[in-house]
Every structure is written in structure tokens, then in C-alpha cells.
Amino acid sequence: MGVEIQDLKYGKLFITTSVNRKPEYTLDTSTGAGYMNNHLEVDGSTRLDGRLNIVEQNGTVASANNGTILLDHEYNGGASPMTFRSSSNRGIDYGYIQYQDASYVGVGGERARLIIGTQNDTDDHLILAGVNRGS
């Protein structure tokens, strides 16, 4: 079951739902904000201007096949990163969270790594902050 919307600028947008549930998409015409309930899958490249707010009624407990956001790569030895780009030095300065299957990307195995980092300058910092701490 599903609906496919072709967007020549950004790729394809697939909206699918479980059986007996229809896609629920609401567009707030006063703000231009769109809201999607059930399932949203993007194939290709889609740009989202603004913010993305994911709301779960009861939350999700993390497991190997369960999570609020799942990032998959299909290559043993591959990596799945989230990259945070700098606005002042885009293309050079960035922070990231990356999961990889092995010690090195491109090498198969099960010596997984979860890497949190920042790149470019020697005075860049990675800070894990508690309450009223961090700067």
C-alpha cells in the first residue's frame, strides 16, 4: 500500500502505511508547514527547509531493529554518519556521529565503532555536558 509522489527537483517521496491505515498528511496553509502521520520514506535526495520534529506517543526503546530514527548501510564494512556542517566554514568544519561495522571503513568484520567527533581545527572541542556545565 502506498502513494508515490515524483519531485523532479528532489527525487521521489514515498508515503506508505501499514494495512488498514491511510497516510495522514496535513498542510497548515497559514504557515506552510506539513505534517505526516504513519510512515514516510524518502528515496533519493530531499531537502527540508526548516526543522524536523518527530513526535512519538510513547517513545521507542533502542534495539538492533528498533529506534525513532534508523540509519542503515547495506555494505559490510560500511558506515552510517550524521554530519553537522558549519555555517561559517562550510565544507571544512563539521561535527559528526558515525557508526561503522569495523575498525576501518571498507574493511568487513564486527569490530564496530561509534565515533563522535569534530573536525578541522586543533582548538575544536567535543563536550559531553551535564546540568549547568559545558562551554
N, C-alpha and C positions, 0 to 999 in steps of 0.2 A: 504494500500500500504506500502511496507517496505522490508527491507533486514535484515536478521539476520545473524550475524557472531558469531560463537561459539569460545570462547577462554578458554581453559581448565584451564589456569593459573589465569585469572582474572574474569571469568564469561562471561555473554552474553553482546553483544553490539548490540543494535537495532538502525537502521538508518531508520527513516520514514520521509515522506514528505507529504505535502498537495496534493490533487488531481491535476494532470497535472503538477506536479513539480518533477523532478527526484533528488535523492540525488546527491550532488556535493561534491566529495571528491578528494582532490588534494594532492599528496605526492611530496614534494620537495626532489628529490633524492640526491642533493648536501648536504643538511643539515639534512635530515631525518625527517623534520617537516611535519606534516599532517594538512590539512585544511578542515573543514567540513562546508558546507553551508546548510541551511534549518534547519533540526531538528535532534538532537542527543539525544538518551535516553539510559542510562546505567542501566542494571538490574543486581544487584549483586555488586561485588567489582571490581573496575577498578583503576589501578594505572597509574598516569600520571606523567612521569618524565619530568621536565622542567616547563614551565609556561603555563598558560591558558589565552588566550587573546580573550575576547568576544567583537565583534565589531557589533554595530547596526547602520544602515544607518541614522535613525532619532532619536534614543533613545526611551525609554519607560517610561511612566508615571506610577507610582506605584498605584495600587488599590488592592482590595481584591482578584482579579483573574488575575492580570497582573503585570509583572515585568521582568527585564532582567534575574534574577535568582529566581526561585520559590523553596522553601523548604517546603514540605508537610509532615505532620504526620497524620496518619489515626485513631488516638485514641483520643477521647475527654478527655482531661486531660494530653495529651502527650506534648512533646517538640521537637523543631527543632533547633539544635545548629550548629554553625560553630566554630570549635576549631582550635586554632593556637598553635602548640606544640613547646616547647623549644628545641633547638638543644643541649644545654649544660646540661640540666637536664630533658630529655625526659621521659615522664611517670609521672612526678611530677609537673613541672612548665608548665603552659599554660595560654593562654588568650582565651576568647570566646565571642560570641554574641549568645544569646539564646532567642527564642520566646517560650512562654508556654501559654496554654489555661487558666490556673487557677493559684491561688496563690502558689500552690504546685504541682509538677509533680505527676501524679497518681490520682489527685482529679479532677473530672469533673467540668465544670462551665464556666463562661465567665468573670472571673476577671483576664484578660490576663496580662502578664508581658513581657517586652522586657528588657533583662538583658545584660549588657556589663560588663565583669569582667576580672580579672586576679587572678590567684590562686597560692598559696603556701607560699610565704614569706611575712612577715609583712612590708617589705620595697618595695614591688611591687606597682606600681602606675598605675592608669587609667588616661590618659591625653587626654583632648579634646583641640586640639591646633588650634589657629588661625594663620594668616600670621606672619611669623618670631617669633613664640612662640612655646614653648614645648621642654622641656628637663629637 
